[in-house]
Amino acid sequence: MTGASTSTAGSHHGLTDRLSRWARGLSGKPDEPQVESEPRARAGSAASREINRRRRLYEEIGEFLFAHDLDLTPLNFGVALDYLTGASIGVEKAVQAVLMERGKISNAWMESLAASQRADEVTPDALASMLDKVEENLDEFTGLMTESRNSAKDYGAALQEQAKGLAAGADNEPILARLVSLTRSMVEKTRQVETQLRENQKQTQALKSSLETARRAAEHDHLTGLPNRRAFEGVLREELKLAKEGDEQLSVAFCDIDHFKLVNDTHGHETGDRVLKFVAGLLAKASDDRCHVARHGGEEFVMLFRGKTAAETCEAVDAVREDLANRSLVNRTNGERMERVSFSAGVANVLAYDDPRAALKAADRALYLAKEHGRNRVYLAAETD
């Protein structure tokens, strides 16, 4: 038994060493030899805890890749890192879905997932290029239509002119030859226009796909992977329509992380970003086709529940609040425990107001009162507010 344990530990350390050297290679840093004179991290210190955390992460990534027989490539390593650390909600959901469906992941699937994630990253330059292409395609289409119209007009005029020369009993062969020539010329022009139109159609289809990607990128928050405020406004209109048609309840909740500036000031913006993603992940677990979660801006999130009363929504949001408040988060940078992270929330019944924007304002005021009365709580807006 002792021999087996030693072998397993040895293989884990070997894997850790290989992954460490490989990661250093990715960063462009040379694989520097260890120097005995360098001081080692004191056991139990923040530096020691960080080293242990990274070693465990390397091992988890290696175990994940080998369990699915995946190649040790930067792409696979990056996807595994995002999945195991929860850095990307989109990657986490996609991996969980394929594991439930198939139980195993392939290299090809990892490549397609990475490609789909990169497709959502649309830069201003790429968007400007797409818009230029739209204008170019429109100009080409307009030119083709003008050319086709002019050709048809010229062909009609030429036919009419030649028809005048046709006379009964006369030698009409030269005129008929010219008519045949005109017809052939028109057929050739029509073919050219059709070819150009088909090519234009292909480009337009590709452009449509690119613009759809740009639209999705414009409606999603890059940091958390959640829909953004712009997307939520569209969802609110659609859900309000569905709720009225189905005679269902519709409630909205604003959630705001308490003392978030203090988190950034104390632990740095990188840790603050991790907190945002972590809270986003907790809220996203409640999302489905009847519950929508979005990042409204900064450290504020918004949730929309169709089919739940405002009181039921308070209970659902409060369950997430309690879950977060009872967690003990650790700063990955130094391994130190963070102060308790919590959020406050305000809830309103959307259908109690003539305008959904009034319901949003009511929920926002309820959130403000929750902050004012001690934070880490959920308040329900009065419908007479």
C-alpha positions as CSV (number, residue, x, y, z in Angstrom):
1,M,0.0,0.0,0.0
2,T,2.9,2.4,0.9
3,G,4.5,1.7,-2.5
4,A,1.3,2.6,-4.3
5,S,0.9,5.8,-2.5
6,T,4.4,6.8,-3.2
7,S,4.0,6.0,-6.9
8,T,0.8,8.1,-7.1
9,A,2.4,11.0,-5.3
10,G,5.4,10.8,-7.5
11,S,3.3,10.9,-10.7
12,H,1.3,13.9,-9.4
13,H,4.6,15.8,-8.7
14,G,5.9,14.8,-12.1
15,L,2.7,16.1,-13.7
16,T,2.9,19.3,-11.7
17,D,6.5,19.8,-12.8
18,R,5.7,19.2,-16.4
19,L,2.7,21.6,-16.3
20,S,4.8,24.2,-14.5
21,R,7.5,24.0,-17.1
22,W,4.9,24.1,-19.9
23,A,3.2,27.2,-18.4
24,R,6.5,29.0,-18.1
25,G,7.2,28.2,-21.7
26,L,3.8,29.8,-22.7
27,S,4.8,33.0,-20.8
28,G,8.1,33.2,-22.7
29,K,10.1,32.9,-19.5
30,P,13.1,30.5,-19.5
31,D,13.0,27.4,-17.4
32,E,15.3,28.7,-14.7
33,P,17.0,26.2,-12.5
34,Q,16.1,26.3,-8.8
35,V,18.8,27.8,-6.6
36,E,19.3,26.2,-3.2
37,S,20.3,29.5,-1.6
38,E,16.9,31.1,-2.4
39,P,14.6,31.3,0.7
40,R,11.7,28.9,0.7
41,A,8.2,30.0,1.5
42,R,7.5,29.6,5.2
43,A,4.8,26.9,5.9
44,G,1.5,28.4,6.6
45,S,2.4,31.8,5.1
46,A,0.4,33.6,2.4
47,A,3.1,32.8,-0.1
48,S,3.1,29.1,0.8
49,R,-0.7,29.0,0.5
50,E,-0.5,30.6,-2.9
51,I,2.0,28.0,-4.0
52,N,-0.1,25.1,-2.8
53,R,-3.2,26.6,-4.5
54,R,-1.4,26.9,-7.8
55,R,0.0,23.3,-7.4
56,R,-3.5,22.0,-6.8
57,L,-4.8,23.9,-9.8
58,Y,-2.1,22.5,-12.0
59,E,-3.0,19.0,-10.8
60,E,-6.7,19.5,-11.4
61,I,-6.1,20.8,-14.9
62,G,-3.8,17.9,-15.7
63,E,-6.3,15.4,-14.3
64,F,-9.1,17.0,-16.3
65,L,-7.1,16.8,-19.6
66,F,-5.9,13.2,-19.0
67,A,-9.4,12.0,-17.9
68,H,-10.8,13.1,-21.3
69,D,-7.7,12.1,-23.2
70,L,-7.2,15.7,-24.4
71,D,-4.0,16.9,-26.0
72,L,-1.8,19.1,-23.8
73,T,-2.2,22.3,-25.9
74,P,-2.5,26.0,-24.9
75,L,-6.1,26.0,-26.1
76,N,-7.2,22.9,-24.1
77,F,-5.2,24.2,-21.0
78,G,-7.0,27.6,-21.3
79,V,-10.5,26.1,-21.6
80,A,-9.8,23.7,-18.6
81,L,-8.5,26.7,-16.6
82,D,-11.7,28.7,-17.3
83,Y,-13.9,25.7,-16.4
84,L,-12.2,24.7,-13.2
85,T,-11.8,28.2,-11.8
86,G,-15.2,29.4,-13.0
87,A,-13.5,32.3,-14.8
88,S,-16.0,32.1,-17.7
89,I,-19.7,31.3,-17.1
90,G,-20.2,30.5,-20.7
91,V,-17.4,27.9,-20.7
92,E,-18.6,26.4,-17.4
93,K,-22.2,25.9,-18.7
94,A,-21.0,24.5,-22.0
95,V,-18.7,21.9,-20.4
96,Q,-21.3,20.9,-17.9
97,A,-23.9,20.5,-20.6
98,V,-21.7,18.3,-22.8
99,L,-20.6,16.2,-19.8
100,M,-24.2,15.5,-18.9
101,E,-25.1,14.7,-22.5
102,R,-22.0,12.6,-23.6
103,G,-19.9,12.1,-20.5
104,K,-16.7,12.9,-22.3
105,I,-15.0,15.8,-24.2
106,S,-13.0,15.7,-27.4
107,N,-10.3,17.8,-28.8
108,A,-12.5,18.9,-31.7
109,W,-15.2,20.0,-29.2
110,M,-12.7,22.0,-27.2
111,E,-11.6,23.8,-30.4
112,S,-15.2,24.6,-31.4
113,L,-15.9,25.9,-27.9
114,A,-12.8,28.1,-27.9
115,A,-13.8,29.4,-31.4
116,S,-17.3,30.2,-30.2
117,Q,-15.9,32.2,-27.2
118,R,-13.5,34.2,-29.4
119,A,-16.4,34.9,-31.9
120,D,-18.1,36.9,-29.2
121,E,-15.1,39.3,-29.0
122,V,-15.9,42.0,-31.5
123,T,-13.5,44.9,-31.5
124,P,-14.4,48.5,-32.6
125,D,-12.1,48.0,-35.6
126,A,-13.9,44.8,-36.6
127,L,-17.3,46.4,-36.2
128,A,-16.2,49.4,-38.4
129,S,-14.9,47.0,-41.0
130,M,-18.3,45.2,-41.0
131,L,-20.1,48.4,-41.5
132,D,-17.8,49.4,-44.3
133,K,-18.6,46.0,-45.9
134,V,-22.3,46.7,-45.5
135,E,-22.0,50.0,-47.4
136,E,-19.9,48.3,-50.1
137,N,-22.4,45.5,-50.6
138,L,-25.3,48.1,-50.8
139,D,-23.3,50.1,-53.4
140,E,-22.7,46.9,-55.4
141,F,-26.3,45.9,-55.2
142,T,-27.5,49.3,-56.3
143,G,-25.0,49.3,-59.2
144,L,-26.1,45.9,-60.4
145,M,-29.8,46.9,-60.3
146,T,-29.1,50.1,-62.2
147,E,-27.0,48.2,-64.8
148,S,-29.7,45.5,-65.2
149,R,-32.4,48.1,-65.6
150,N,-30.4,50.1,-68.2
151,S,-29.5,46.9,-70.1
152,A,-33.2,45.9,-70.3
153,K,-34.1,49.4,-71.4
154,D,-31.4,49.5,-74.1
155,Y,-32.5,46.0,-75.2
156,G,-36.1,47.0,-75.5
157,A,-35.2,50.1,-77.5
158,A,-33.0,48.1,-79.9
159,L,-35.7,45.5,-80.4
160,Q,-38.2,48.2,-81.2
161,E,-35.8,49.9,-83.7
162,Q,-35.0,46.6,-85.5
163,A,-38.7,45.6,-85.6
164,K,-39.4,48.7,-87.7
165,G,-37.2,47.4,-90.4
166,L,-39.1,44.2,-90.8
167,A,-41.3,44.2,-93.9
168,A,-43.5,41.6,-95.4
169,G,-41.9,39.9,-98.4
170,A,-38.6,41.7,-98.0
171,D,-35.2,40.2,-97.2
172,N,-35.3,40.2,-93.4
173,E,-32.3,38.0,-92.8
174,P,-29.9,40.8,-91.8
175,I,-32.4,42.2,-89.4
176,L,-33.2,38.8,-87.9
177,A,-29.4,38.2,-87.5
178,R,-29.1,41.5,-85.6
179,L,-32.1,40.6,-83.4
180,V,-30.4,37.2,-82.6
181,S,-27.2,39.0,-81.8
182,L,-29.0,41.5,-79.5
183,T,-30.8,38.6,-77.7
184,R,-27.5,36.7,-77.2
185,S,-25.9,39.9,-75.8
186,M,-28.8,40.4,-73.4
187,V,-28.7,36.8,-72.2
188,E,-25.0,37.1,-71.5
189,K,-25.5,40.3,-69.6
190,T,-28.3,38.7,-67.6
191,R,-26.0,35.8,-66.7
192,Q,-23.3,38.1,-65.6
193,V,-25.7,40.0,-63.3
194,E,-27.0,36.7,-61.9
195,T,-23.5,35.6,-61.1
196,Q,-22.7,38.8,-59.4
197,L,-25.9,38.7,-57.5
198,R,-25.2,35.2,-56.2
199,E,-21.7,36.3,-55.1
200,N,-23.2,39.3,-53.4
201,Q,-25.8,37.1,-51.7
202,K,-23.0,34.9,-50.2
203,Q,-21.2,37.9,-48.9
204,T,-24.4,39.3,-47.5
205,Q,-25.1,36.0,-45.7
206,A,-21.6,36.0,-44.2
207,L,-21.9,39.6,-43.2
208,K,-25.3,38.8,-41.6
209,S,-23.6,36.2,-39.4
210,S,-20.9,38.6,-38.4
211,L,-23.4,41.3,-37.5
212,E,-25.3,38.8,-35.5
213,T,-22.1,38.0,-33.6
214,A,-21.6,41.7,-33.1
215,R,-25.1,42.1,-31.8
216,R,-24.6,39.3,-29.3
217,A,-21.3,40.9,-28.2
218,A,-23.0,44.3,-27.8
219,E,-25.6,42.7,-25.6
220,H,-23.4,40.7,-23.2
221,D,-21.1,41.8,-20.4
222,H,-17.6,40.7,-21.3
223,L,-16.4,40.3,-17.6
224,T,-19.3,38.1,-16.2
225,G,-20.7,36.6,-19.4
226,L,-24.2,37.8,-18.4
227,P,-26.5,39.8,-20.7
228,N,-26.0,43.5,-20.1
229,R,-28.4,46.4,-19.5
230,R,-29.2,46.8,-23.2
231,A,-30.1,43.2,-23.6
232,F,-32.2,43.3,-20.4
233,E,-34.4,46.1,-21.6
234,G,-35.3,44.0,-24.6
235,V,-36.0,41.0,-22.4
236,L,-38.2,43.1,-20.1
237,R,-40.4,44.2,-23.0
238,E,-40.8,40.6,-24.2
239,E,-41.5,39.2,-20.8
240,L,-44.0,41.9,-20.0
241,K,-45.9,41.0,-23.2
242,L,-45.8,37.3,-22.3
243,A,-46.9,37.9,-18.7
244,K,-49.9,40.0,-19.8
245,E,-50.9,37.5,-22.5
246,G,-50.7,34.6,-20.1
247,D,-52.1,36.5,-17.1
248,E,-48.9,35.7,-15.1
249,Q,-47.0,37.6,-12.4
250,L,-43.9,39.5,-13.3
251,S,-41.4,40.8,-10.7
252,V,-38.0,42.5,-10.9
253,A,-35.2,42.6,-8.4
254,F,-32.1,44.9,-8.3
255,C,-29.1,43.4,-6.4
256,D,-26.1,45.5,-5.5
257,I,-22.9,44.1,-3.9
258,D,-22.3,45.8,-0.5
259,H,-19.2,47.9,0.1
260,F,-17.8,46.8,-3.3
261,K,-15.5,49.8,-3.4
262,L,-13.9,48.6,-0.2
263,V,-13.2,45.2,-1.9
264,N,-11.4,47.0,-4.7
265,D,-9.5,49.3,-2.4
266,T,-8.4,46.5,-0.1
267,H,-7.8,43.6,-2.4
268,G,-7.3,45.2,-5.8
269,H,-9.4,45.4,-9.0
270,E,-8.4,41.9,-10.1
271,T,-9.9,40.4,-7.0
272,G,-12.9,42.7,-7.4
273,D,-13.5,41.3,-10.8
274,R,-13.4,37.8,-9.4
275,V,-16.0,38.7,-6.8
276,L,-18.2,40.2,-9.6
277,K,-17.9,36.9,-11.6
278,F,-18.5,34.8,-8.5
279,V,-21.7,36.7,-7.6
280,A,-22.8,36.6,-11.2
281,G,-22.4,32.9,-11.2
282,L,-24.6,32.5,-8.1
283,L,-27.3,34.6,-9.6
284,A,-27.0,32.9,-12.9
285,K,-27.9,29.5,-11.4
286,A,-31.4,30.8,-10.9
287,S,-31.8,31.7,-14.6
288,D,-34.0,29.8,-17.0
289,D,-36.6,30.7,-19.6
290,R,-38.8,32.3,-16.8
291,C,-36.0,33.9,-14.9
292,H,-33.5,36.3,-16.5
293,V,-30.3,37.7,-14.9
294,A,-28.2,40.6,-16.3
295,R,-25.4,42.9,-15.2
296,H,-27.1,46.3,-15.0
297,G,-23.8,48.1,-14.5
298,G,-20.9,48.3,-12.0
299,E,-21.6,46.0,-9.1
300,E,-25.4,46.0,-9.7
301,F,-27.3,43.1,-11.2
302,V,-31.0,42.8,-12.2
303,M,-33.3,39.8,-12.1
304,L,-36.6,39.3,-13.8
305,F,-39.0,36.6,-12.7
306,R,-42.1,35.7,-14.7
307,G,-44.7,33.5,-12.9
308,K,-43.5,34.6,-9.4
309,T,-45.2,37.2,-7.2
310,A,-43.1,39.9,-5.7
311,A,-43.1,38.1,-2.3
312,E,-42.0,34.8,-4.0
313,T,-39.2,36.7,-5.8
314,C,-38.1,38.2,-2.5
315,E,-37.7,34.6,-1.1
316,A,-35.8,33.4,-4.2
317,V,-33.4,36.4,-4.1
318,D,-33.0,36.1,-0.4
319,A,-31.9,32.5,-0.7
320,V,-29.1,33.6,-3.0
321,R,-28.2,36.5,-0.7
322,E,-28.0,34.1,2.3
323,D,-25.9,31.6,0.3
324,L,-23.4,34.4,-0.6
325,A,-23.3,35.8,2.9
326,N,-22.5,32.4,4.5
327,R,-19.5,31.8,2.2
328,S,-16.0,32.4,3.2
329,L,-14.1,33.8,0.2
330,V,-10.3,33.8,-0.2
331,N,-8.2,36.3,-2.0
332,R,-6.4,34.2,-4.6
333,T,-3.5,36.7,-4.8
334,N,-2.3,36.2,-1.3
335,G,-4.4,33.4,0.1
336,E,-5.9,35.6,2.8
337,R,-9.6,35.3,3.8
338,M,-11.7,38.2,2.7
339,E,-14.2,40.1,4.7
340,R,-17.8,38.7,4.2
341,V,-19.1,39.6,0.8
342,S,-22.9,40.3,0.6
343,F,-25.4,42.1,-1.5
344,S,-28.6,44.1,-0.9
345,A,-31.7,43.9,-3.1
346,G,-34.9,45.6,-3.8
347,V,-37.9,43.9,-5.4
348,A,-41.0,45.3,-7.2
349,N,-44.1,44.0,-8.9
350,V,-43.8,45.1,-12.5
351,L,-47.5,44.8,-13.2
352,A,-48.4,47.1,-10.3
353,Y,-47.1,50.1,-12.4
354,D,-48.4,51.6,-15.6
355,D,-44.8,51.8,-17.0
356,P,-42.2,49.1,-16.4
357,R,-39.6,51.9,-15.9
358,A,-41.6,53.0,-12.8
359,A,-41.3,49.4,-11.5
360,L,-37.6,49.5,-12.0
361,K,-37.4,52.8,-10.1
362,A,-39.5,51.3,-7.3
363,A,-37.2,48.3,-7.0
364,D,-34.2,50.7,-7.0
365,R,-35.7,52.7,-4.2
366,A,-36.3,49.5,-2.2
367,L,-32.7,48.6,-2.8
368,Y,-31.6,52.0,-1.5
369,L,-33.6,51.5,1.7
370,A,-32.1,48.1,2.2
371,K,-28.6,49.7,2.0
372,E,-29.7,52.5,4.3
373,H,-31.0,50.0,6.9
374,G,-27.9,47.9,7.3
375,R,-27.3,46.1,4.0
376,N,-27.2,42.4,3.4
377,R,-31.0,42.2,3.1
378,V,-33.9,42.2,0.6
379,Y,-36.6,44.8,0.7
380,L,-40.0,44.7,-1.1
381,A,-41.2,47.9,-2.7
382,A,-44.7,49.1,-1.7
383,E,-47.1,48.9,-4.6
384,T,-48.3,52.4,-3.7
385,D,-44.8,53.7,-4.0
